[in-house]
Amino acid sequence: MTNTSPPHSENPNITSCGDLAPKECSQNTNRTSLIGLDRTCFQSALVKLGERSYRAKQIWHWLYYQGARTFDEMTTLPKSLRTRLSNNCNIDRPTVNRMQQSEDGARKWLVRFADEREVECVHIPEKDRGALCISSQVGCTLTCRFCHTGTQKLVRNLDAGEIVNQVLIARDTIGEWPSPK
């Protein structure tokens, strides 16, 4: 997982960058979710808050390269900006309902979203790398017995933020973020 790239896909719950509506399934629907936005929409969200566009690169770095879970952790940003971001934006992770680890080091997370739907993601470690299996849908048509997602009928596709958050949860647990200096 060391080479995990930040997301570049669009959030399907946002109709256009100019009209950044809160994500339907975000933990707090009064705030715009930044997780899963592509760089253009991410930058637009910050400009809409009255910030200069270069702030997008700083915040992107904190989220996807440093693993910041709160705006207060983003110490290179002015306190006033961190407060404004906290009041208007959301970077919350979904709830991890259950985590299991097997003897071989494989980990499974049962992730619950704001709409109470659950998916499973799995990390399978190797000596010099690991594989991360993430869900792209709530439910599945394959009905695999070993996978929680496969035990549910297909309900809906996940949005980009819900998919990206599975990667962030795995990196949080595995400790794959750089240590603070």
VONU-155585 format. One line per field, with one value per residue: residue number from 1; x, y, z of N, C-alpha, C in turn. Coordinates in Angstrom, 3 decimals. Example, Ala and Ser with C-alpha at 12.3 -4.5 7.8 and 13.67 -1.06 7.14 Angstrom:
<kenus>
i	(1, 2) .
neast	(13.190, 12.850) .
nnorth	(-5.690, -2.250) .
nup	(7.800, 7.080) .
caeast	(12.300, 13.670) .
canorth	(-4.500, -1.060) .
caup	(7.800, 7.140) .
ceast	(13.200, 12.900) .
cnorth	(-3.300, 0.030) .
cup	(7.800, 7.870) .
</kenus>
This chain:
<kenus>
i	(1, 2, 3, 4, 5, 6, 7, 8, 9, 10, 11, 12, 13, 14, 15, 16, 17, 18, 19, 20, 21, 22, 23, 24, 25, 26, 27, 28, 29, 30, 31, 32, 33, 34, 35, 36, 37, 38, 39, 40, 41, 42, 43, 44, 45, 46, 47, 48, 49, 50, 51, 52, 53, 54, 55, 56, 57, 58, 59, 60, 61, 62, 63, 64, 65, 66, 67, 68, 69, 70, 71, 72, 73, 74, 75, 76, 77, 78, 79, 80, 81, 82, 83, 84, 85, 86, 87, 88, 89, 90, 91, 92, 93, 94, 95, 96, 97, 98, 99, 100, 101, 102, 103, 104, 105, 106, 107, 108, 109, 110, 111, 112, 113, 114, 115, 116, 117, 118, 119, 120, 121, 122, 123, 124, 125, 126, 127, 128, 129, 130, 131, 132, 133, 134, 135, 136, 137, 138, 139, 140, 141, 142, 143, 144, 145, 146, 147, 148, 149, 150, 151, 152, 153, 154, 155, 156, 157, 158, 159, 160, 161, 162, 163, 164, 165, 166, 167, 168, 169, 170, 171, 172, 173, 174, 175, 176, 177, 178, 179, 180, 181) .
neast	(0.801, 2.118, 2.445, 0.056, -1.989, -3.334, -6.860, -8.494, -10.940, -14.313, -16.845, -19.918, -22.201, -22.101, -23.182, -22.013, -18.890, -19.228, -21.465, -21.274, -22.811, -23.743, -22.608, -24.674, -24.490, -22.778, -21.332, -22.182, -24.559, -24.726, -22.362, -19.934, -18.478, -15.082, -13.582, -12.791, -13.378, -12.423, -9.384, -10.008, -12.666, -12.198, -10.494, -12.289, -14.196, -12.791, -12.187, -14.745, -15.199, -13.822, -11.100, -7.704, -6.607, -4.243, -4.319, -5.701, -3.880, -2.242, -4.051, -4.926, -2.538, -2.235, -4.472, -4.212, -1.542, -0.426, -2.371, -4.223, -6.873, -8.453, -9.153, -7.725, -5.302, -3.829, -1.400, 0.089, -1.652, -3.440, -5.000, -7.532, -8.442, -8.529, -10.599, -12.728, -12.857, -13.556, -16.113, -17.504, -16.850, -16.321, -14.341, -14.579, -14.129, -15.933, -17.745, -15.992, -17.264, -16.511, -13.423, -11.239, -8.451, -6.419, -4.331, -2.312, -1.940, -3.715, -6.265, -9.622, -12.145, -15.269, -17.174, -19.273, -21.559, -23.089, -25.748, -26.351, -25.674, -23.456, -20.125, -17.363, -13.848, -10.606, -7.287, -4.475, -1.482, 1.861, 5.348, 6.847, 4.918, 1.379, -2.021, -5.026, -8.352, -11.199, -14.580, -16.896, -19.520, -22.589, -23.527, -23.686, -23.663, -22.423, -22.408, -20.403, -19.314, -17.285, -17.097, -18.449, -19.807, -20.674, -22.686, -24.957, -27.766, -27.457, -27.451, -26.686, -24.367, -21.228, -20.167, -17.441, -16.124, -16.816, -15.521, -12.812, -12.497, -12.355, -9.783, -8.345, -9.045, -7.842, -5.126, -4.862, -5.084, -3.059, -0.915, 0.419, 1.002, 3.267, 5.493, 4.939, 6.980) .
nnorth	(-1.202, 1.165, 2.760, 4.030, 6.117, 9.442, 10.215, 10.870, 11.020, 12.129, 13.283, 11.831, 12.884, 15.547, 17.966, 19.993, 21.739, 24.376, 24.449, 23.227, 21.024, 19.606, 16.312, 13.513, 11.263, 12.013, 12.297, 14.539, 16.348, 19.085, 20.164, 20.439, 17.625, 16.982, 14.786, 12.607, 14.322, 15.484, 17.158, 19.640, 20.235, 20.190, 22.387, 24.368, 24.243, 25.355, 27.917, 28.889, 29.232, 31.492, 31.325, 31.381, 29.723, 28.192, 27.071, 24.728, 22.780, 22.560, 21.583, 19.241, 17.808, 17.456, 15.803, 13.493, 12.732, 13.061, 12.105, 13.470, 13.739, 15.618, 19.132, 20.684, 19.381, 20.261, 22.008, 23.876, 25.611, 28.701, 29.379, 30.583, 29.772, 26.989, 26.841, 27.894, 25.949, 23.697, 24.446, 24.500, 22.377, 18.810, 16.156, 13.751, 10.318, 7.331, 5.139, 2.492, -0.475, -3.012, -4.699, -7.167, -9.330, -11.709, -14.631, -14.629, -11.981, -10.630, -8.181, -7.228, -4.861, -3.759, -1.419, 1.261, 3.433, 6.742, 6.339, 4.017, 1.725, -0.998, -1.994, -4.095, -4.020, -5.281, -5.957, -7.535, -8.579, -8.756, -9.708, -7.452, -5.693, -4.978, -6.010, -4.298, -4.774, -3.225, -2.069, -1.194, -0.965, -1.109, -4.098, -6.940, -8.811, -11.238, -12.796, -13.921, -15.978, -15.415, -12.701, -9.817, -7.799, -9.216, -10.744, -9.307, -8.110, -6.322, -2.906, -0.184, 1.913, 2.981, 6.313, 8.411, 9.492, 7.673, 5.393, 6.223, 6.772, 4.188, 3.397, 5.317, 4.605, 2.064, 2.796, 4.372, 2.433, 0.583, 2.167, 3.660, 6.260, 9.070, 9.732, 12.331, 15.263) .
nup	(0.000, 0.067, -2.180, -2.635, -4.421, -4.218, -4.500, -7.642, -8.754, -9.563, -7.281, -7.324, -6.125, -6.265, -8.306, -9.862, -9.767, -9.131, -7.579, -5.065, -3.326, -0.154, 0.509, 0.053, 1.765, 3.812, 7.106, 8.470, 7.152, 6.831, 6.156, 3.567, 2.143, 1.775, 1.170, -1.405, -3.491, -6.752, -7.787, -8.989, -8.176, -5.457, -5.125, -5.994, -3.951, -1.825, -2.795, -2.943, -0.261, 0.126, 0.077, -1.130, -4.088, -3.807, -1.314, -1.534, -2.421, -0.165, 1.803, 0.577, 0.613, 3.398, 3.910, 2.177, 2.112, 4.620, 6.294, 7.890, 10.193, 11.266, 10.933, 12.695, 12.994, 10.881, 10.924, 9.477, 8.413, 8.845, 11.994, 11.870, 9.341, 9.694, 11.555, 10.042, 8.038, 9.588, 10.369, 7.959, 6.288, 5.812, 6.875, 7.992, 8.887, 8.014, 10.296, 11.855, 12.279, 13.028, 13.450, 12.313, 12.773, 11.307, 11.950, 10.044, 9.586, 7.967, 7.651, 8.344, 7.846, 8.908, 7.629, 8.360, 6.899, 6.855, 6.178, 7.415, 6.035, 5.312, 4.411, 3.480, 3.833, 3.053, 4.053, 2.829, 3.814, 2.483, 2.260, 1.239, 0.433, 0.158, -0.382, -0.909, -0.623, -1.595, -1.260, -3.802, -3.935, -2.051, -1.027, -3.269, -6.305, -6.461, -4.156, -2.360, 0.275, 2.112, 2.304, 3.729, 2.320, 0.102, 1.194, 1.195, -0.657, -3.733, -3.229, -3.670, -5.509, -4.234, -3.407, -4.523, -2.255, -0.222, -1.112, -1.183, 1.542, 2.649, 1.967, 3.412, 6.050, 6.219, 5.911, 8.206, 10.258, 9.663, 9.948, 8.028, 7.426, 7.215, 9.979, 12.397, 12.348) .
caeast	(0.000, 2.939, 2.323, -1.337, -2.116, -4.538, -7.958, -8.667, -12.260, -15.318, -17.883, -21.150, -23.258, -21.919, -23.592, -20.964, -18.007, -19.734, -22.612, -20.896, -23.845, -23.241, -22.734, -25.874, -24.225, -21.736, -21.697, -22.907, -24.984, -24.679, -21.025, -19.488, -17.416, -13.946, -13.000, -13.272, -13.503, -11.242, -8.631, -10.700, -13.787, -11.591, -10.058, -13.501, -14.821, -12.027, -12.382, -16.097, -15.082, -13.072, -9.667, -6.919, -6.572, -3.072, -4.648, -6.176, -2.724, -1.819, -5.026, -4.845, -1.349, -2.553, -5.445, -3.849, -0.141, -0.134, -3.426, -4.937, -8.265, -9.163, -8.519, -6.786, -3.998, -3.185, -0.748, 0.663, -2.744, -3.823, -6.065, -8.824, -8.834, -8.902, -11.924, -13.701, -12.989, -14.311, -17.516, -18.139, -16.445, -16.299, -13.326, -14.772, -14.130, -17.108, -17.541, -15.545, -18.153, -15.774, -12.158, -10.711, -7.123, -6.134, -2.969, -1.364, -1.839, -4.787, -7.226, -10.915, -12.891, -16.668, -17.319, -20.672, -21.738, -24.118, -27.079, -26.389, -25.255, -22.116, -19.298, -16.159, -12.593, -9.650, -5.871, -3.730, -0.076, 2.933, 6.624, 7.283, 3.780, 0.105, -3.165, -6.191, -9.602, -12.198, -15.897, -17.368, -20.977, -23.211, -24.095, -22.973, -24.413, -21.645, -22.739, -19.292, -19.558, -16.215, -17.121, -19.692, -20.493, -21.308, -23.838, -26.093, -28.213, -26.948, -28.302, -26.299, -22.948, -20.632, -19.622, -15.978, -15.695, -16.965, -14.466, -11.540, -12.449, -11.909, -8.323, -7.854, -9.211, -6.786, -3.841, -4.871, -4.872, -1.766, 0.121, 1.189, 1.251, 4.563, 5.431, 5.100, 8.378) .
canorth	(0.000, 2.357, 3.591, 4.442, 7.474, 10.155, 10.063, 11.891, 10.870, 13.106, 12.857, 11.874, 13.604, 16.971, 18.153, 20.774, 22.328, 25.686, 24.376, 22.170, 20.656, 18.595, 14.926, 12.871, 10.299, 12.454, 12.159, 15.755, 16.850, 20.546, 20.551, 19.818, 16.639, 17.182, 13.488, 12.031, 15.313, 15.607, 18.375, 20.841, 20.501, 20.464, 23.781, 25.195, 24.284, 26.295, 29.260, 29.272, 29.672, 32.739, 31.048, 31.366, 28.365, 27.430, 26.362, 23.383, 21.881, 22.338, 20.739, 17.947, 17.146, 17.034, 14.708, 12.283, 12.368, 13.051, 11.363, 14.299, 13.348, 16.837, 20.343, 21.180, 18.744, 20.922, 23.103, 24.893, 26.512, 29.641, 28.909, 31.082, 28.910, 25.684, 27.006, 28.043, 24.630, 22.840, 24.872, 24.396, 21.191, 17.550, 15.173, 12.633, 8.948, 6.573, 4.321, 1.108, -1.227, -4.163, -4.990, -8.485, -9.600, -13.140, -14.982, -14.281, -10.528, -10.029, -7.411, -6.919, -3.784, -3.593, 0.038, 1.700, 4.793, 7.537, 5.786, 2.741, 0.625, -1.463, -2.690, -4.660, -3.897, -6.260, -5.765, -8.789, -8.175, -9.586, -9.275, -6.123, -4.902, -5.528, -5.798, -3.772, -5.014, -2.269, -2.207, -0.082, -1.005, -1.720, -5.322, -7.490, -9.876, -12.483, -13.499, -14.686, -16.198, -14.877, -11.236, -9.257, -7.072, -10.218, -11.364, -8.392, -7.837, -5.059, -1.786, 1.045, 2.160, 3.938, 7.500, 8.465, 9.720, 6.432, 4.491, 6.763, 6.616, 2.833, 3.425, 6.110, 3.788, 1.049, 3.453, 4.756, 1.256, -0.023, 3.120, 3.919, 7.687, 9.501, 10.195, 13.781, 15.676) .
caup	(0.000, 0.158, -3.371, -2.819, -4.946, -3.807, -5.449, -8.678, -9.363, -9.137, -6.352, -8.104, -5.421, -6.513, -9.693, -10.501, -8.767, -8.751, -6.688, -4.139, -2.355, 0.769, 0.121, 0.583, 2.833, 4.736, 8.512, 8.836, 5.847, 6.769, 5.729, 2.326, 2.322, 0.878, 0.836, -2.653, -4.568, -7.589, -7.431, -9.460, -7.260, -4.160, -5.189, -6.068, -2.620, -0.996, -3.352, -2.532, 1.140, 0.146, 0.196, -2.364, -4.632, -3.379, -0.066, -1.889, -2.451, 1.221, 2.501, -0.112, 1.161, 4.767, 3.893, 1.455, 2.301, 6.052, 6.983, 8.874, 10.432, 11.664, 10.411, 13.707, 12.775, 9.742, 11.646, 8.591, 8.021, 9.905, 12.887, 11.370, 8.227, 10.257, 12.161, 8.954, 7.416, 10.522, 10.373, 6.645, 5.530, 6.531, 6.481, 8.917, 8.394, 8.447, 11.488, 11.719, 13.160, 13.534, 12.790, 12.641, 12.248, 11.331, 12.357, 8.978, 9.516, 7.163, 8.451, 7.724, 8.496, 8.549, 7.617, 8.314, 6.407, 7.541, 5.895, 8.150, 5.164, 5.649, 3.432, 4.071, 3.102, 3.563, 3.731, 2.845, 3.779, 1.937, 2.837, 0.814, -0.028, 0.600, -1.267, -0.222, -1.344, -1.126, -1.872, -4.628, -3.847, -0.883, -1.561, -4.415, -6.974, -6.449, -2.903, -1.780, 1.703, 2.948, 2.276, 4.258, 1.250, -0.739, 1.863, 1.047, -2.022, -4.252, -2.815, -4.362, -5.713, -3.306, -4.057, -4.468, -0.876, 0.544, -1.574, -0.701, 2.996, 2.984, 1.871, 4.539, 7.259, 6.203, 6.171, 9.621, 11.096, 9.350, 10.339, 6.827, 7.246, 7.748, 11.375, 12.533, 12.570) .
ceast	(0.841, 2.780, 0.893, -1.389, -3.363, -5.609, -8.008, -10.040, -13.238, -16.317, -19.218, -22.297, -23.120, -22.170, -22.594, -20.119, -18.517, -20.845, -22.425, -21.943, -23.260, -23.523, -23.938, -25.582, -23.117, -22.252, -22.494, -23.305, -25.042, -23.332, -20.647, -18.353, -16.313, -13.347, -13.640, -13.492, -12.264, -10.583, -9.346, -11.843, -13.280, -11.182, -11.264, -14.186, -14.113, -12.169, -13.757, -16.128, -14.293, -11.572, -8.991, -6.727, -5.363, -3.325, -5.108, -5.025, -2.248, -2.752, -5.030, -3.677, -1.613, -3.482, -4.870, -2.387, 0.242, -1.199, -4.177, -6.394, -9.117, -8.437, -7.516, -5.401, -3.189, -2.489, -0.080, -0.398, -3.045, -4.999, -7.442, -9.339, -9.271, -10.293, -13.000, -13.926, -13.819, -15.796, -18.247, -17.870, -16.333, -15.176, -13.419, -14.686, -15.466, -16.752, -16.996, -16.335, -17.452, -14.475, -11.699, -9.320, -6.857, -4.679, -1.935, -1.233, -2.902, -5.778, -8.483, -11.585, -14.326, -16.968, -18.798, -20.726, -22.910, -25.530, -27.276, -26.043, -23.808, -21.451, -18.070, -14.966, -11.561, -8.246, -5.172, -2.253, 0.820, 4.224, 6.951, 6.154, 2.506, -0.958, -4.322, -7.408, -10.640, -13.505, -16.219, -18.891, -21.397, -23.955, -23.377, -23.813, -23.686, -21.916, -21.629, -19.505, -18.515, -16.262, -18.472, -20.491, -21.263, -22.512, -25.096, -26.502, -27.653, -27.935, -27.980, -24.800, -22.468, -20.194, -18.108, -15.466, -15.782, -15.891, -13.114, -11.415, -12.045, -10.381, -7.738, -7.950, -8.116, -5.430, -3.740, -4.464, -3.487, -0.622, 1.009, 1.454, 2.641, 4.426, 5.607, 6.546, 8.499) .
cnorth	(1.261, 3.283, 4.031, 5.892, 8.137, 10.033, 11.193, 11.803, 11.892, 12.489, 12.960, 12.607, 15.114, 17.193, 18.991, 21.404, 23.676, 25.621, 23.275, 21.942, 19.643, 17.200, 14.289, 11.999, 10.745, 12.368, 13.368, 16.446, 18.369, 21.043, 19.792, 18.850, 16.892, 15.857, 12.958, 13.023, 15.242, 16.954, 19.659, 21.209, 20.838, 21.936, 24.718, 25.327, 25.298, 27.732, 29.779, 29.737, 30.977, 32.549, 31.114, 29.918, 27.548, 26.665, 24.934, 22.385, 21.563, 21.356, 19.341, 17.143, 16.631, 15.825, 13.411, 11.871, 12.298, 12.309, 12.154, 13.872, 14.525, 18.031, 20.913, 20.565, 19.453, 22.193, 24.149, 25.868, 27.471, 29.088, 29.357, 30.226, 27.539, 25.741, 27.099, 26.703, 23.694, 23.167, 24.579, 23.107, 19.975, 16.678, 13.939, 11.299, 8.303, 5.729, 2.949, 0.315, -2.426, -4.284, -6.360, -8.610, -11.088, -13.376, -14.601, -12.771, -9.849, -9.334, -7.159, -5.833, -3.822, -2.111, 0.393, 3.167, 5.467, 7.013, 4.401, 1.533, 0.273, -2.139, -3.221, -4.320, -4.765, -5.874, -7.104, -8.432, -9.225, -9.062, -7.818, -5.236, -5.490, -5.251, -5.299, -3.982, -4.075, -2.502, -0.972, -0.005, -1.487, -2.920, -5.739, -8.604, -11.216, -13.358, -14.413, -14.809, -15.546, -13.357, -10.714, -8.533, -8.046, -10.900, -10.507, -8.311, -6.484, -3.940, -0.530, 1.046, 3.123, 5.168, 7.515, 8.654, 8.467, 5.415, 4.947, 6.582, 5.212, 2.750, 4.189, 5.327, 2.728, 1.671, 3.923, 3.573, 0.659, 0.895, 3.488, 5.395, 8.034, 9.949, 11.697, 14.124, 16.508) .
cup	(0.000, -1.033, -3.644, -3.274, -4.394, -4.877, -6.468, -9.322, -8.807, -8.181, -7.081, -7.415, -5.568, -7.993, -10.476, -9.411, -8.288, -7.720, -5.668, -3.059, -1.389, 0.233, 0.789, 1.798, 3.778, 6.165, 8.987, 7.538, 5.757, 6.266, 4.462, 2.619, 1.300, 0.418, -0.443, -3.776, -5.454, -7.282, -7.846, -8.520, -5.861, -4.083, -5.230, -4.717, -1.732, -1.484, -2.948, -1.067, 1.259, 0.282, -1.164, -2.798, -4.163, -2.083, -0.354, -1.873, -1.033, 1.933, 1.894, 0.459, 2.577, 4.768, 3.340, 1.576, 3.775, 6.862, 8.032, 8.965, 10.882, 11.054, 11.410, 13.573, 11.685, 10.209, 10.758, 8.077, 9.162, 10.713, 12.380, 10.210, 8.747, 10.884, 11.083, 8.246, 8.296, 10.512, 9.067, 5.880, 6.440, 5.983, 7.380, 8.193, 8.785, 9.676, 11.111, 12.752, 13.787, 12.751, 13.245, 12.052, 12.383, 11.715, 11.306, 8.768, 8.670, 8.096, 7.644, 8.550, 7.995, 8.735, 7.470, 7.907, 7.110, 7.296, 6.520, 7.277, 5.486, 4.456, 4.157, 3.192, 3.819, 3.119, 3.887, 2.715, 3.111, 2.550, 2.514, 0.303, 0.570, -0.442, -0.418, -1.112, -0.759, -1.865, -2.697, -4.615, -2.463, -1.431, -2.826, -5.023, -6.913, -5.225, -2.384, -0.270, 2.598, 3.083, 2.754, 3.170, 0.357, -0.109, 1.740, -0.424, -2.441, -3.940, -3.614, -4.603, -4.645, -4.082, -3.840, -3.041, -0.026, 0.152, -1.033, 0.810, 3.428, 2.952, 3.058, 5.848, 7.336, 6.522, 7.620, 10.495, 10.900, 9.777, 9.175, 6.561, 7.767, 9.201, 11.425, 12.850, 13.807) .
</kenus>
